[in-house]
């Protein structure tokens, strides 16, 4: 008996629609990640230097966008924050914020 194996390669896309994170409105903005690592929610820049992302459809706080930065920090941004008046203002965690990386903390 001869077995055949079919492999389909799907190229990674840098722009996806957040269908799991649909707001009560009829449509949500597209979620996009540029080759330079800029994460966009529609026309709004959410964060620079993003290396990976995923979405969460439920749980405490509701639907959310989770992403990692080049500094290996993970951020959670709730859909309500993205849709709020004025949008979301990303703040990179630093030593000045009191939450610096262990390697940045003084011994």
The 8 nearest C-alpha neighbors of each residue, nearest first, counted from 0:
[[1, 2, 3, 4, 5, 6, 7, 8],
 [0, 2, 3, 4, 5, 6, 7, 8],
 [3, 1, 0, 4, 5, 6, 7, 8],
 [4, 2, 5, 1, 0, 6, 7, 8],
 [3, 5, 6, 2, 7, 1, 8, 0],
 [4, 6, 7, 3, 8, 2, 9, 1],
 [7, 5, 8, 4, 9, 3, 10, 2],
 [6, 8, 9, 5, 10, 4, 11, 3],
 [7, 9, 10, 6, 11, 5, 12, 4],
 [10, 8, 7, 11, 12, 6, 13, 5],
 [9, 11, 12, 8, 13, 7, 14, 6],
 [12, 10, 9, 13, 14, 8, 15, 32],
 [11, 13, 14, 10, 15, 9, 32, 31],
 [12, 14, 32, 31, 33, 11, 15, 34],
 [15, 13, 31, 12, 32, 30, 16, 29],
 [16, 14, 30, 31, 29, 17, 13, 12],
 [15, 17, 29, 30, 18, 14, 28, 27],
 [16, 18, 20, 19, 30, 29, 15, 21],
 [17, 19, 20, 21, 16, 27, 26, 15],
 [20, 18, 17, 56, 21, 54, 55, 62],
 [21, 19, 17, 18, 62, 56, 22, 78],
 [22, 20, 18, 19, 27, 26, 23, 17],
 [21, 23, 24, 20, 27, 26, 25, 78],
 [22, 24, 25, 21, 26, 27, 20, 82],
 [25, 23, 22, 26, 27, 21, 28, 82],
 [24, 26, 23, 27, 22, 21, 28, 18],
 [27, 25, 24, 21, 28, 22, 23, 18],
 [26, 28, 21, 22, 29, 17, 24, 25],
 [29, 27, 41, 40, 30, 26, 16, 17],
 [28, 30, 16, 41, 40, 15, 17, 31],
 [29, 31, 40, 15, 16, 39, 14, 17],
 [32, 30, 14, 39, 38, 13, 15, 29],
 [31, 33, 38, 13, 37, 36, 14, 39],
 [32, 34, 37, 36, 35, 13, 31, 38],
 [33, 35, 36, 32, 37, 13, 38, 50],
 [34, 36, 33, 37, 48, 32, 47, 49],
 [37, 35, 48, 49, 33, 34, 47, 32],
 [38, 36, 47, 33, 32, 35, 48, 46],
 [37, 39, 32, 46, 45, 31, 44, 47],
 [40, 38, 44, 31, 45, 43, 30, 41],
 [41, 39, 30, 43, 29, 42, 28, 45],
 [40, 42, 28, 29, 43, 39, 30, 31],
 [41, 43, 40, 39, 44, 28, 29, 45],
 [44, 42, 40, 39, 41, 45, 86, 87],
 [45, 43, 39, 46, 38, 40, 42, 37],
 [44, 46, 39, 38, 43, 89, 40, 87],
 [47, 45, 38, 44, 89, 37, 49, 48],
 [46, 48, 37, 49, 36, 38, 45, 44],
 [49, 47, 36, 68, 69, 37, 50, 46],
 [50, 48, 68, 36, 47, 67, 51, 69],
 [49, 51, 68, 67, 69, 36, 48, 52],
 [52, 50, 67, 66, 49, 53, 68, 65],
 [53, 51, 66, 65, 67, 54, 50, 64],
 [52, 54, 65, 64, 66, 55, 51, 63],
 [55, 53, 64, 63, 65, 56, 52, 62],
 [54, 56, 63, 62, 57, 64, 53, 65],
 [55, 57, 62, 19, 20, 54, 63, 61],
 [58, 56, 62, 61, 55, 59, 63, 60],
 [57, 59, 61, 60, 62, 56, 55, 63],
 [60, 58, 61, 57, 62, 63, 77, 56],
 [59, 61, 58, 77, 62, 57, 63, 79],
 [60, 62, 57, 58, 59, 63, 77, 56],
 [63, 61, 56, 57, 55, 78, 20, 77],
 [64, 62, 77, 55, 78, 76, 54, 61],
 [63, 65, 54, 76, 75, 53, 77, 55],
 [66, 64, 75, 53, 52, 74, 54, 76],
 [65, 67, 52, 74, 51, 73, 53, 64],
 [68, 66, 73, 72, 51, 50, 49, 71],
 [67, 69, 49, 70, 71, 72, 48, 50],
 [68, 70, 71, 48, 50, 49, 67, 72],
 [69, 71, 68, 72, 67, 48, 100, 73],
 [72, 70, 68, 69, 67, 73, 50, 49],
 [73, 71, 67, 68, 70, 74, 69, 92],
 [74, 72, 67, 66, 68, 71, 75, 65],
 [73, 75, 66, 65, 67, 76, 72, 68],
 [76, 74, 65, 64, 77, 63, 66, 73],
 [77, 75, 64, 63, 65, 74, 80, 78],
 [76, 78, 63, 80, 79, 62, 64, 75],
 [77, 79, 81, 63, 80, 62, 82, 76],
 [78, 80, 82, 77, 81, 83, 61, 62],
 [81, 79, 83, 77, 78, 82, 87, 86],
 [80, 82, 86, 78, 87, 79, 83, 77],
 [83, 81, 79, 80, 86, 78, 84, 87],
 [84, 82, 86, 80, 81, 79, 85, 87],
 [85, 83, 86, 82, 81, 80, 87, 79],
 [84, 86, 83, 87, 82, 88, 81, 80],
 [87, 85, 81, 83, 84, 82, 80, 88],
 [86, 88, 81, 80, 89, 45, 85, 83],
 [89, 87, 90, 86, 45, 85, 46, 44],
 [90, 88, 46, 87, 45, 91, 44, 47],
 [91, 89, 92, 88, 46, 93, 96, 87],
 [90, 92, 93, 89, 46, 68, 96, 72],
 [93, 91, 98, 96, 90, 99, 94, 95],
 [94, 92, 99, 95, 96, 98, 91, 97],
 [99, 93, 95, 97, 96, 98, 103, 92],
 [96, 94, 93, 97, 99, 98, 92, 91],
 [97, 95, 93, 94, 98, 92, 99, 91],
 [96, 98, 94, 95, 99, 93, 92, 104],
 [97, 99, 96, 94, 93, 92, 100, 95],
 [94, 100, 98, 93, 97, 103, 92, 101],
 [99, 101, 103, 102, 104, 98, 94, 93],
 [102, 100, 104, 103, 99, 105, 98, 94],
 [101, 103, 100, 104, 105, 99, 106, 94],
 [104, 102, 100, 101, 99, 105, 94, 93],
 [105, 103, 101, 102, 106, 99, 100, 94],
 [104, 106, 103, 102, 101, 94, 99, 100],
 [105, 104, 103, 102, 101, 100, 99, 94]]
